[in-house]
Amino acid sequence: MSKEGTEEARARAKVYAKEKGFILNVDEKQLDAVLRGLARNKERFGEAYCPCRLRSGDPEKDRIIVCPCVYHENEIEEQGTCHCRLFFKKGE
């Protein structure tokens, strides 16, 4: 996967986090792993599917796991972070 793809994923995640009042994972190694997974999925499958979720292979069903997935807001509210550990609640 390309460095550009990873940087594009980082830029999208940063903008989204700022809009929603979240922060990105401060552990750069973990953050980079998730961003690389998002970039890889975008290159392979045409969508930035959450790297921590299993795709069914049906694009219609899998829409719910395109980052940011439908689960992330509840996860952040309940656990302080989404399952992938990409987005965190501020102050966690």
C-alpha positions in Angstrom: 0.0 0.0 0.0 1.2 3.5 -0.7 2.5 6.1 1.7 0.1 8.5 0.0 -2.9 6.3 0.9 -1.8 6.2 4.5 -1.4 9.9 4.7 -4.8 10.4 3.0 -6.4 8.1 5.7 -4.6 10.2 8.4 -5.9 13.5 6.9 -9.5 12.2 6.7 -9.4 10.8 10.2 -7.9 14.1 11.6 -10.7 16.1 10.0 -13.4 13.8 11.2 -12.0 13.6 14.7 -11.9 17.4 14.9 -15.5 17.7 13.6 -16.8 15.2 16.2 -14.7 16.4 19.1 -12.6 13.2 19.2 -8.9 12.8 19.2 -6.7 10.3 17.3 -4.8 7.6 19.1 -1.7 9.3 20.6 0.3 6.0 20.3 1.8 6.7 16.9 2.7 3.0 16.3 -0.9 1.9 16.9 -2.3 4.8 15.0 -0.1 4.1 12.0 -1.1 0.4 12.0 -4.8 1.3 11.8 -4.2 4.0 9.1 -2.2 1.5 7.0 -5.1 -1.0 7.4 -7.6 1.6 6.2 -5.3 2.5 3.2 -4.8 -1.1 2.3 -8.5 -1.8 2.4 -9.2 1.3 0.2 -6.7 0.2 -2.3 -7.8 -3.5 -2.4 -11.5 -3.1 -2.1 -12.3 0.5 -3.0 -13.5 1.5 0.4 -11.7 2.3 3.7 -13.2 -0.6 5.6 -12.3 -0.8 9.3 -9.3 -3.1 9.5 -10.6 -4.5 12.8 -13.8 -5.7 11.4 -14.6 -8.7 9.1 -16.0 -7.9 5.7 -18.7 -10.2 4.4 -17.7 -9.5 0.8 -21.1 -8.0 0.0 -20.5 -4.2 -0.5 -24.1 -3.4 0.5 -23.8 -5.2 3.9 -20.2 -4.0 4.4 -21.1 -0.3 4.1 -21.7 -0.2 7.8 -18.0 -1.0 8.4 -16.6 1.8 6.2 -14.6 4.0 8.5 -16.0 5.7 10.5 -18.2 2.7 11.0 -21.7 2.7 12.5 -20.4 1.3 15.8 -17.7 3.9 16.6 -19.8 6.5 18.4 -21.4 4.1 20.9 -18.0 2.4 21.5 -16.3 5.8 22.2 -19.2 6.8 24.5 -19.1 3.5 26.4 -15.4 2.6 26.3 -13.6 5.9 25.5 -12.3 4.6 22.2 -13.6 2.8 19.1 -12.8 -0.8 18.5 -9.9 -0.1 16.2 -8.4 2.4 18.7 -8.3 5.1 16.0 -10.7 7.6 17.7 -10.7 8.4 21.3 -12.9 10.6 23.5 -11.1 13.7 24.5 -9.6 13.5 28.0 -9.4 9.7 28.0 
